[in-house]
Amino acid sequence: MADRCRLCSANDIDAVIEQTAADLWESRRHGTLDDVPWAQAGEYWQRIFRELAETAARSLRG
């Protein structure tokens, strides 16, 4: 059985956006001294990455 699209089948779009923002953040980490995990990212950067994730979700949903 094929996996269902997480975005299409989501009951909690906010949770999908939060996870997408965290995944985007983590994908940009490079292991430098100032590198921090998502949970420790500043409020500004968390807001920016959530907005990016929300835009992506809206775009994919059509």
C-alpha positions in Angstrom: 0.0 0.0 0.0 1.3 3.4 -1.0 1.9 6.1 1.7 -0.7 8.8 1.7 0.3 12.4 1.2 0.8 14.0 4.6 -0.3 17.4 3.5 -3.4 16.1 1.8 -4.5 13.9 4.6 -3.5 16.2 7.5 -6.1 16.9 10.2 -3.8 19.4 11.9 -2.2 21.7 9.2 -0.5 23.7 12.0 1.4 20.6 13.0 2.4 19.9 9.4 3.6 23.5 9.1 5.6 23.3 12.3 7.3 20.1 11.3 8.0 21.4 7.8 9.6 24.6 9.3 11.7 22.5 11.6 12.8 20.2 8.7 13.7 23.2 6.6 15.7 24.7 9.4 17.5 21.4 10.1 18.3 21.0 6.4 20.2 24.3 6.5 22.4 23.5 9.5 26.1 23.2 8.7 27.8 22.2 11.9 29.4 25.6 12.6 30.0 27.0 16.1 26.9 29.2 15.8 24.7 26.4 14.5 21.7 25.7 16.7 18.9 23.1 16.5 15.3 24.2 15.7 14.2 24.2 19.3 17.0 26.8 20.1 16.6 29.0 17.0 15.6 32.5 17.8 12.0 33.7 17.6 12.7 35.7 14.5 14.1 32.7 12.6 11.3 30.4 13.8 8.7 32.9 12.5 10.5 33.2 9.1 10.7 29.4 8.6 7.1 28.9 9.7 6.0 31.5 7.1 8.0 29.7 4.5 6.4 26.4 5.4 3.0 28.0 5.4 3.6 29.4 1.9 4.7 26.0 0.7 1.7 24.3 2.1 -0.7 26.8 0.5 1.1 26.5 -2.8 0.9 22.7 -2.8 -2.7 22.6 -1.7 -3.6 24.9 -4.7 
